[in-house]
Amino acid sequence: MKKKTRLIILLLCVISFLIMSPILVGYSMGYRFDIKKKKIVATGGIYIRTFPAADQIIFDYEKTLKPGFLQNYVFVQSLLPNNHNISIKKAGYYDYEKILPVEENEVTKLENVILFKKDLSFQQLKNQSASPFLVEKLPEKYIIKNNNLYYSESLENKNLSATIKKTPLITNIVSFTLSENNIVWLGLDGLLYKTPISSFLEKQPTEDKIPLIKTKENNTHPAIKINKKGSYKIILIDQDIFIDNNGEFLFLNNKENTFTSLLLKFKDAKISPDRKNLVFFNNNEIYLFPLSNKDQYEKFLLYKSNEIIKDVFWLNNDYIIFSAGNNIMISEIDYRGNINIITLFNSFKNPELIYNNSENKLYILSEKITYVSEKIIP
């Protein structure tokens, strides 16, 4: 081989090395060429964990993975930054579909997917007299009568004299809730106060009413317009205050010292077991209010229906169960992309629900008969 030929071959090898080295290094570091964007981008990944373990997890209708032996998760890398379609399947269970965004140099996590059985069994409660729907709610220690707070007729007040029970503890009150050693209450003036329970034994309680919220300028929150015939409820979640203002659901912004309206025709609200999320609803809509985002007043619509929503219960920190008309449904609270909702049953007429978290079982009252499910969550 001539010297000139050898030099040409060597030069070509050097050029090839100089061209391919950055490409190979970039590839090994997770960079890819995005044809749609016509540029080199960093890739990301998706981590998925399910309970129970899935049979197969399909990415973008093409790539199918199976969790390893005795494992319930998969991890996919080198995904272009974009929305990716995830399909999770297991024989005998409802499919799970999700569109997840992937960002450059980040891992998108989908960690708490519950797969629910299609043939979930229900049976009549053997002892109908033990139905949880027959359990009477015990009276609270305090009760409001004619806008005054009194001791109630509950068993814990049985040793109190008739005179004490007839003496108002707080006057000009429309609603209250207990918070540690205080009573937090809404007055007829539309302001929130707190009164130490210890003051009931010391002096006239109304002398001890303390404005619950004050700004640096020593101003209280704006007064709520009170209708004496209206219905009011205070919901305290740690330092957060929500109020059912006669059918309007309000959130008190402590920073701005103002009320934000979250929902009209409000029905009820339920806090998640880990106290990180709140769901609230009316007859036709269910919303999620992440407490970590409360400064942004973000609420997310989970479900909307023309049929009446009776009640909502938390299955765990990530799923809720509810009835809409004759449908018993389960919804995830992960609002990224689409929201997965399944209908467990639609054969019960006008069902009422109670979910027992300790048993992981659902109780259904339909046409005066109580039914109980097998465990819903594995």
Buried (B, 14 or more C-beta within 10 A) or exposed (E): EEEEEEEEEEEEEEEEEEEEEEEEEBBEEBBBEBEEEEEEBBBBBBBBBBBEBBBBBBBBEEEEBEBEEEEBBBEBEEBBBBEBBBBBBBEEBBBBBBEBBBEEEEBBEBEBBBBBBEEBEBEEBEEEEEBEBEEEEEEEBBBBEEBBBBBBEEEEBEEEEEEBEEBBBBBBBBBBBBBEEBBBBBBEEBBBBBBBBEBBEEEEBBEBBEBBBEEEEEEBBEEBEBEEEBEBBBBBBEEBBBBBBBBBBBBBBBEEBEBBEBBEEBBBBBBBEEEEBBBBBBEBBBBBBBBEEBEEEEBBEBBEBEEEBBBBBBBBEBBBBBBBBBBBBBBBBBBBBEBBBBEBBBEBEEBBBBBBEEEBBBBBBBEEEBBBBEEBEE
